Amino acid sequence: MVLHRKPAKAFNDLAERLGIQWKRNALRHSYISYRLAIVPDTARIALECGNSPGVIFTNYRELTTPEQAKEWFSIVPADKSRIGRPMQKRYKDHLLRRNTKAVLT
């Protein structure tokens, strides 16, 4: 299993292998748009996303409905056994192996 230090690079690599044209920051833009539809608090979302309330208000306001946002946030992998604790355990194992190698060298 390859863990990327930069998630955006991982998405770009996967999209390229699958022949999909991936829009830069697509998940970030979607998250902000749908989050704002559910939580109409630009200051809170700006803090969550590292942006200014003005930019959030100007660029993301009223792009989606609360119903669309609930649907977007309900998307989960079909195989739920691969999310949550199993992934955390694999990541911890990866870190342990990496740290052990660093100590041994």
NUZA-164923 format. One line per 2 residues: number of its first residue (from 1); their letters; for each residue x, y, z negated of N, C-alpha, C. Coordinates in nm, 4 decimals. Layout:
N
NUM	a	X/Y/Z/X/Y/Z/X/Y/Z ~ ...;
END
This chain:
105
1	mv	0.0847/-0.1178/0.0000/0.0000/0.0000/0.0000/0.0891/0.1239/0.0000 ~ 0.0607/0.2169/0.0890/0.1365/0.3405/0.0983/0.0561/0.4508/0.0326;
3	lh	0.1137/0.5166/-0.0657/0.0482/0.6302/-0.1303/0.1164/0.7573/-0.0830 ~ 0.0397/0.8462/-0.0247/0.0938/0.9730/0.0227/0.0957/1.0732/-0.0912;
5	rk	0.1997/1.1516/-0.0942/0.2042/1.2613/-0.1911/0.1124/1.3737/-0.1461 ~ 0.0861/1.3797/-0.0169/-0.0009/1.4828/0.0380/-0.1230/1.4155/0.1007;
7	pa	-0.2389/1.4232/0.0344/-0.3588/1.3578/0.0879/-0.3941/1.4044/0.2291 ~ -0.3718/1.5315/0.2608/-0.4053/1.5804/0.3945/-0.3254/1.5057/0.5002;
9	ka	-0.2003/1.4766/0.4708/-0.1179/1.4005/0.5653/-0.1724/1.2594/0.5818 ~ -0.2189/1.2003/0.4741/-0.2761/1.0656/0.4824/-0.3990/1.0654/0.5730;
11	fn	-0.4870/1.1646/0.5580/-0.6050/1.1738/0.6443/-0.5642/1.1943/0.7897 ~ -0.4668/1.2825/0.8126/-0.4224/1.3083/0.9487/-0.3601/1.1841/1.0111;
13	dl	-0.2794/1.1120/0.9360/-0.2181/0.9887/0.9858/-0.3246/0.8852/1.0208 ~ -0.4225/0.8677/0.9321/-0.5296/0.7713/0.9570/-0.6112/0.8115/1.0791;
15	ae	-0.6481/0.9375/1.0875/-0.7273/0.9852/1.2011/-0.6519/0.9639/1.3319 ~ -0.5230/0.9902/1.3305/-0.4430/0.9718/1.4510/-0.4406/0.8246/1.4933;
17	rl	-0.4216/0.7348/1.3962/-0.4202/0.5917/1.4270/-0.5547/0.5443/1.4826 ~ -0.6639/0.6053/1.4346/-0.7977/0.5664/1.4796/-0.8441/0.6413/1.6038;
19	gi	-0.7631/0.7366/1.6487/-0.7999/0.8145/1.7665/-0.9082/0.9166/1.7397 ~ -0.9174/0.9634/1.6156/-1.0182/1.0615/1.5764/-0.9513/1.1981/1.5661;
21	qw	-1.0168/1.2994/1.6204/-0.9641/1.4347/1.6070/-1.0143/1.4921/1.4745 ~ -0.9241/1.5125/1.3801/-0.9589/1.5563/1.2450/-0.9391/1.7059/1.2325;
23	kr	-1.0415/1.7756/1.1906/-1.0326/1.9202/1.1746/-0.9580/1.9530/1.0445 ~ -0.8636/2.0445/1.0530/-0.7837/2.0836/0.9363/-0.8762/2.1358/0.8256;
25	na	-0.8569/2.0847/0.7043/-0.9343/2.1254/0.5855/-1.0838/2.0945/0.5952 ~ -1.1202/1.9976/0.6769/-1.2622/1.9658/0.6960/-1.3297/1.9252/0.5649;
27	lr	-1.2641/1.8408/0.4862/-1.3258/1.7989/0.3599/-1.3344/1.9143/0.2605 ~ -1.2336/1.9996/0.2590/-1.2359/2.1163/0.1700/-1.3531/2.2074/0.2059;
29	hs	-1.3684/2.2368/0.3349/-1.4769/2.3244/0.3786/-1.6131/2.2616/0.3493 ~ -1.6237/2.1325/0.3732/-1.7505/2.0645/0.3453/-1.7816/2.0668/0.1968;
31	yi	-1.6806/2.0343/0.1151/-1.7017/2.0333/-0.0298/-1.7527/2.1694/-0.0763 ~ -1.6879/2.2757/-0.0342/-1.7267/2.4092/-0.0801/-1.8686/2.4425/-0.0339;
33	sy	-1.9000/2.4136/0.0911/-2.0337/2.4440/0.1435/-2.1427/2.3698/0.0672 ~ -2.1217/2.2386/0.0492/-2.2237/2.1581/-0.0188/-2.2287/2.1881/-0.1684;
35	rl	-2.1156/2.2139/-0.2296/-2.1127/2.2463/-0.3725/-2.1887/2.3761/-0.3986 ~ -2.1678/2.4740/-0.3109/-2.2357/2.6029/-0.3264/-2.3872/2.5889/-0.3106;
37	ai	-2.4308/2.4933/-0.2314/-2.5747/2.4706/-0.2156/-2.6361/2.4157/-0.3442 ~ -2.5573/2.3388/-0.4204/-2.6069/2.2802/-0.5452/-2.5835/2.3719/-0.6643;
39	vp	-2.4673/2.4336/-0.6699/-2.4291/2.5218/-0.7807/-2.4052/2.6616/-0.7233 ~ -2.5056/2.7456/-0.7207/-2.4898/2.8778/-0.6586/-2.4116/2.9760/-0.7466;
41	dt	-2.2912/2.9373/-0.7839/-2.2051/3.0190/-0.8695/-2.0697/3.0321/-0.7994 ~ -2.0546/3.1391/-0.7204/-1.9328/3.1552/-0.6406/-1.8069/3.1637/-0.7266;
43	ar	-1.8153/3.2250/-0.8432/-1.6971/3.2352/-0.9296/-1.6516/3.0965/-0.9765 ~ -1.7453/3.0136/-1.0148/-1.7127/2.8782/-1.0612/-1.6501/2.7959/-0.9488;
45	ia	-1.7106/2.8015/-0.8308/-1.6595/2.7242/-0.7176/-1.5248/2.7790/-0.6721 ~ -1.5078/2.9094/-0.6773/-1.3787/2.9691/-0.6428/-1.2692/2.9173/-0.7365;
47	le	-1.3012/2.9073/-0.8639/-1.2052/2.8553/-0.9615/-1.1751/2.7074/-0.9346 ~ -1.2771/2.6303/-0.9039/-1.2584/2.4877/-0.8738/-1.1698/2.4669/-0.7507;
49	cg	-1.1850/2.5561/-0.6528/-1.1194/2.5352/-0.5229/-0.9972/2.6228/-0.4990 ~ -0.9651/2.7087/-0.5930/-0.8479/2.7941/-0.5750/-0.8681/2.8988/-0.4672;
51	ns	-0.9827/2.9616/-0.4702/-1.0165/3.0623/-0.3719/-1.0777/3.1808/-0.4442 ~ -1.1086/3.2875/-0.3723/-1.1717/3.4022/-0.4368/-1.3232/3.3932/-0.4202;
53	pg	-1.3981/3.4479/-0.5174/-1.5442/3.4480/-0.5040/-1.5908/3.5184/-0.3765 ~ -1.5202/3.6237/-0.3366/-1.5574/3.6961/-0.2150/-1.5484/3.6092/-0.0909;
55	vi	-1.4405/3.5313/-0.0807/-1.4233/3.4424/0.0343/-1.5299/3.3333/0.0329 ~ -1.5566/3.2773/-0.0851/-1.6594/3.1736/-0.0965/-1.7942/3.2307/-0.0522;
57	ft	-1.8287/3.3481/-0.1026/-1.9574/3.4097/-0.0710/-1.9690/3.4410/0.0784 ~ -1.8631/3.4982/0.1357/-1.8660/3.5397/0.2754/-1.8672/3.4221/0.3724;
59	ny	-1.7862/3.3213/0.3445/-1.7657/3.2138/0.4421/-1.8528/3.0899/0.4233 ~ -1.9076/3.0690/0.3049/-1.9747/2.9414/0.2780/-2.1207/2.9528/0.2347;
61	re	-2.1692/3.0712/0.2090/-2.3046/3.0904/0.1575/-2.4098/3.0533/0.2614 ~ -2.5099/2.9778/0.2174/-2.6284/2.9420/0.2963/-2.5970/2.8635/0.4240;
63	lt	-2.4906/2.7822/0.4219/-2.4602/2.6972/0.5369/-2.5316/2.5631/0.5280 ~ -2.5643/2.5220/0.4048/-2.6327/2.3943/0.3846/-2.7442/2.4124/0.2821;
65	tp	-2.8298/2.3129/0.2752/-2.9397/2.3154/0.1789/-2.9049/2.2243/0.0608 ~ -2.9723/2.2425/-0.0517/-2.9487/2.1520/-0.1652/-2.9766/2.0056/-0.1291;
67	eq	-3.0751/1.9808/-0.0455/-3.1065/1.8434/-0.0044/-2.9912/1.7828/0.0749 ~ -2.9346/1.8604/0.1680/-2.8196/1.8126/0.2451/-2.6994/1.7877/0.1540;
69	ak	-2.6827/1.8751/0.0560/-2.5700/1.8609/-0.0368/-2.5831/1.7338/-0.1200 ~ -2.7015/1.7064/-0.1696/-2.7229/1.5833/-0.2472/-2.6924/1.4606/-0.1629;
71	ew	-2.7334/1.4642/-0.0375/-2.7058/1.3523/0.0530/-2.5555/1.3374/0.0755 ~ -2.4852/1.4487/0.0968/-2.3396/1.4443/0.1216/-2.2652/1.3894/0.0000;
73	fs	-2.3023/1.4358/-0.1192/-2.2339/1.3904/-0.2410/-2.2714/1.2472/-0.2795 ~ -2.3746/1.1922/-0.2173/-2.4133/1.0549/-0.2498/-2.3380/0.9519/-0.1650;
75	iv	-2.2565/0.9964/-0.0720/-2.1813/0.9038/0.0136/-2.0749/0.8332/-0.0705 ~ -2.0794/0.7008/-0.0686/-1.9810/0.6193/-0.1408/-1.9415/0.5020/-0.0508;
77	pa	-1.8257/0.4440/-0.0756/-1.7861/0.3269/0.0034/-1.8862/0.2133/-0.0135 ~ -1.9033/0.1335/0.0901/-1.9945/0.0199/0.0833/-1.9479/-0.0824/-0.0182;
79	dk	-1.8171/-0.1011/-0.0275/-1.7602/-0.1970/-0.1214/-1.7190/-0.1223/-0.2478 ~ -1.8101/-0.1121/-0.3438/-1.7843/-0.0348/-0.4648/-1.6770/-0.0972/-0.5538;
81	sr	-1.6423/-0.2215/-0.5279/-1.5378/-0.2846/-0.6086/-1.4019/-0.2223/-0.5805 ~ -1.3900/-0.1454/-0.4721/-1.2616/-0.0873/-0.4353/-1.2437/0.0538/-0.4888;
83	ig	-1.3412/0.1049/-0.5634/-1.3280/0.2389/-0.6188/-1.3225/0.2305/-0.7709 ~ -1.2806/0.3362/-0.8325/-1.2795/0.3414/-0.9783/-1.1613/0.2685/-1.0382;
85	rp	-1.1869/0.1877/-1.1386/-1.0815/0.1204/-1.2143/-0.9848/0.0376/-1.1301 ~ -1.0330/-0.0421/-1.0330/-0.9356/-0.1183/-0.9538/-0.8330/-0.0278/-0.8857;
87	mq	-0.8783/0.0857/-0.8324/-0.7861/0.1782/-0.7670/-0.6911/0.2393/-0.8691 ~ -0.7434/0.2744/-0.9858/-0.6583/0.3305/-1.0903/-0.5513/0.2310/-1.1300;
89	kr	-0.5876/0.1038/-1.1414/-0.4907/0.0020/-1.1797/-0.3836/-0.0120/-1.0720 ~ -0.4248/-0.0148/-0.9442/-0.3257/-0.0254/-0.8367/-0.2319/0.0943/-0.8382;
91	yk	-0.2863/0.2140/-0.8639/-0.2033/0.3336/-0.8670/-0.1064/0.3292/-0.9849 ~ -0.1552/0.2846/-1.1016/-0.0673/0.2725/-1.2185/0.0428/0.1707/-1.1915;
93	dh	0.0069/0.0580/-1.1287/0.1076/-0.0426/-1.0935/0.2112/0.0154/-0.9988 ~ 0.1655/0.0940/-0.9024/0.2569/0.1582/-0.8073/0.3527/0.2513/-0.8809;
95	ll	0.2986/0.3327/-0.9712/0.3840/0.4245/-1.0465/0.4839/0.3497/-1.1332 ~ 0.4384/0.2404/-1.1943/0.5271/0.1605/-1.2781/0.6415/0.1037/-1.1948;
97	rr	0.6096/0.0477/-1.0779/0.7138/-0.0062/-0.9901/0.8107/0.1032/-0.9475 ~ 0.7576/0.2192/-0.9106/0.8418/0.3299/-0.8651/0.9326/0.3782/-0.9777;
99	nt	0.8760/0.3933/-1.0973/0.9555/0.4400/-1.2115/1.0585/0.3364/-1.2533 ~ 1.0230/0.2089/-1.2423/1.1183/0.1029/-1.2773/1.2358/0.1068/-1.1813;
101	ka	1.2101/0.1251/-1.0522/1.3183/0.1344/-0.9540/1.4080/0.2528/-0.9853 ~ 1.3479/0.3661/-1.0232/1.4273/0.4847/-1.0541/1.5158/0.4613/-1.1753;
103	vl	1.4659/0.3892/-1.2737/1.5450/0.3606/-1.3949/1.6574/0.2640/-1.3634 ~ 1.6321/0.1668/-1.2771/1.7320/0.0664/-1.2452/1.8430/0.1186/-1.1563;
105	t	1.8203/0.2247/-1.0822/1.9235/0.2762/-0.9918/2.0100/0.3783/-1.0581;
END
